[in-house]
Amino acid sequence: MRLSLGGCRGLSQIDGMKVFLDFEASSLSDQSYPVEVAWVFQDGRTESHLIKPAPGWVDWNPQAEAIHGISRATLTSEGQPHDVVATRMIEALSDHELFASAPSWDGKWLSVLLRGAGLPRHALRLRDTDEALRSTAIEILQNVISAARLDVEVHTLVSVANAAKSTQPAHRALADAIGEYETWCRVRQAARVLAAENGAR
C-alpha cells in the first residue's frame, strides 16, 4: 500500500532522503520474524506491506498477535511473499538513510527478511531515529547559534519532540512509522523557528 502524507512543509522529493521505518513481528523470541513493514519518506510518501511467512518461519506468539492484531491466517491470505517485500525494500530504500525507534529489534527483523530472500543481510542498515532528529536540528542551527549553545539547544528540541509522542504506540507498522516521521517534523519545525528567532535569513 502506498500513500502520501503531503510531507513536512517546505519539503520536496530529493535524493538521499531520511526514511522512518517500523516492523511488527511474530514475537520477541530469537526465532521471530517480521509480519508487517512500513516506511515514511521525509517528503511524506508512505508504503506498507503485510509479509507472508517464508517456509520455516513457524514462530508465533498469541500475545504478539493480540498486540498488533495481525493473525497468521491474515498473513497467509493477504500478505505478500517475503522475497517480494525484501526486493521492494532494496529497490525503494537503498539510496536513503533509514531510521527506526528500536533499531536493534527492527534491524533484527530486517536481517531475517533479507536473509530469507537470499539477499545480503546488511544491504540495508537502520539507525536510531534520535540520530535523524539531532542531525536535522544541527544542520538548521549550526550556523545560527553559537557552538557553546548548540548541544544544549539540540538536546532540548529532541527531548521536547520525543515527549510529545503518544505514550501508547499503535503497534501497526505504518502508524508507528508515521509517529516517528511526525516527531522528526516537530524537531525540524522547532529548529526553524529557533533559527528565525536568532536571525537566520
Order of alpha helices (4+ residues) and beta strands (2+ residues): beta-beta-beta-beta-alpha-alpha-beta-alpha-beta-alpha-beta-alpha-alpha-alpha
